[in-house]
Amino acid sequence: MEQVHTIRKYEYYDRDTLCSIIDVDFTTKQVRVENKVDSILDTAFGVNTEPTWDDFLIFLESRCIPRTRCGLNYYLDAVGVSEYDPIQLVEKTHGRMAEDHKWLKIT
């Protein structure tokens, strides 16, 4: 029986500039990144061109409200997520943060 793979593409932007394309296989937990800009400060994983699943999860969490934030449960409820899960949070918020102009388009 052939295994069905859940694959998603995350496009990482700085404003309107596409910085990195991240292809993720959720079934095998494999990650591939293609950087579209030269500045490592604007790429999803910096100098790391072969990110692991753990690198991907750390990246997503960096695009979320901190887990230690006061009022976290109120925030989670407001965005419609039942628990702190960076994958779900980024799907809801597109990884937008008040500190910068970076965001994720997920397809």
C-alpha positions as CSV (number, residue, x, y, z in Angstrom):
1,M,0.0,0.0,0.0
2,E,1.4,3.4,-1.0
3,Q,1.8,6.0,1.7
4,V,0.1,9.3,1.1
5,H,2.3,12.3,1.9
6,T,1.1,15.6,3.3
7,I,3.2,18.2,1.6
8,R,3.0,22.0,2.1
9,K,4.9,24.9,0.7
10,Y,5.8,27.9,2.9
11,E,6.8,31.0,1.1
12,Y,8.7,33.4,3.4
13,Y,8.4,37.0,2.6
14,D,9.8,40.3,3.7
15,R,7.0,42.7,2.8
16,D,6.5,41.8,-0.9
17,T,10.0,40.2,-1.5
18,L,10.0,36.4,-1.6
19,C,13.0,35.4,0.5
20,S,12.8,31.6,0.9
21,I,10.6,28.8,-0.3
22,I,10.3,25.9,2.2
23,D,8.9,22.6,1.0
24,V,7.8,20.4,3.9
25,D,6.8,16.8,3.9
26,F,4.8,16.3,7.1
27,T,4.6,12.5,6.6
28,T,8.4,11.9,6.4
29,K,9.3,15.1,8.3
30,Q,11.6,16.2,5.6
31,V,12.4,19.9,4.8
32,R,13.9,21.5,1.8
33,V,14.7,25.2,1.4
34,E,15.4,27.4,-1.6
35,N,16.6,30.9,-0.8
36,K,15.6,33.6,-3.2
37,V,17.7,36.5,-1.8
38,D,21.4,36.8,-1.0
39,S,21.1,38.3,2.4
40,I,21.2,35.5,5.0
41,L,19.5,37.9,7.5
42,D,16.4,37.7,5.2
43,T,16.3,33.9,4.6
44,A,14.3,31.5,6.7
45,F,17.2,29.6,8.1
46,G,20.1,31.9,7.7
47,V,23.3,30.1,6.6
48,N,21.6,26.7,7.1
49,T,20.7,25.4,3.6
50,E,19.8,21.9,4.7
51,P,17.3,22.4,7.6
52,T,16.0,19.5,9.6
53,W,12.5,19.0,10.9
54,D,13.6,20.4,14.3
55,D,15.0,23.5,12.5
56,F,11.7,23.9,10.8
57,L,9.7,23.7,14.1
58,I,12.2,26.2,15.7
59,F,11.7,28.6,12.8
60,L,7.9,28.4,13.0
61,E,8.1,29.0,16.8
62,S,10.2,32.1,16.2
63,R,7.3,33.4,14.1
64,C,4.8,32.9,17.0
65,I,3.9,34.6,20.2
66,P,6.4,33.4,22.9
67,R,5.1,30.4,24.9
68,T,5.8,32.3,28.2
69,R,3.8,35.4,27.2
70,C,1.4,36.6,29.9
71,G,-2.2,36.1,28.7
72,L,-1.2,33.4,26.3
73,N,-4.4,31.4,26.7
74,Y,-6.4,34.5,25.8
75,Y,-4.3,35.0,22.7
76,L,-4.7,31.3,21.7
77,D,-8.5,31.6,22.1
78,A,-8.6,34.8,20.1
79,V,-6.8,33.2,17.1
80,G,-8.8,30.0,17.4
81,V,-6.1,27.5,18.5
82,S,-6.7,25.2,21.5
83,E,-3.1,24.7,22.5
84,Y,0.3,26.2,21.8
85,D,1.2,24.6,18.5
86,P,3.6,26.6,16.2
87,I,2.3,24.9,13.1
88,Q,-1.3,25.8,13.8
89,L,-0.4,29.3,15.0
90,V,1.5,30.1,11.9
91,E,-1.4,28.8,9.8
92,K,-3.7,31.2,11.6
93,T,-1.4,34.3,11.8
94,H,0.9,33.7,8.7
95,G,3.8,34.2,11.1
96,R,3.3,37.9,11.2
97,M,5.1,39.7,14.1
98,A,4.9,43.2,15.3
99,E,8.7,43.5,15.3
100,D,9.2,43.1,11.5
101,H,7.6,42.9,8.1
102,K,8.2,39.2,7.5
103,W,5.3,36.7,6.9
104,L,4.5,33.3,5.5
105,K,2.2,32.3,2.6
106,I,1.2,28.6,3.0
107,T,0.0,26.5,0.1
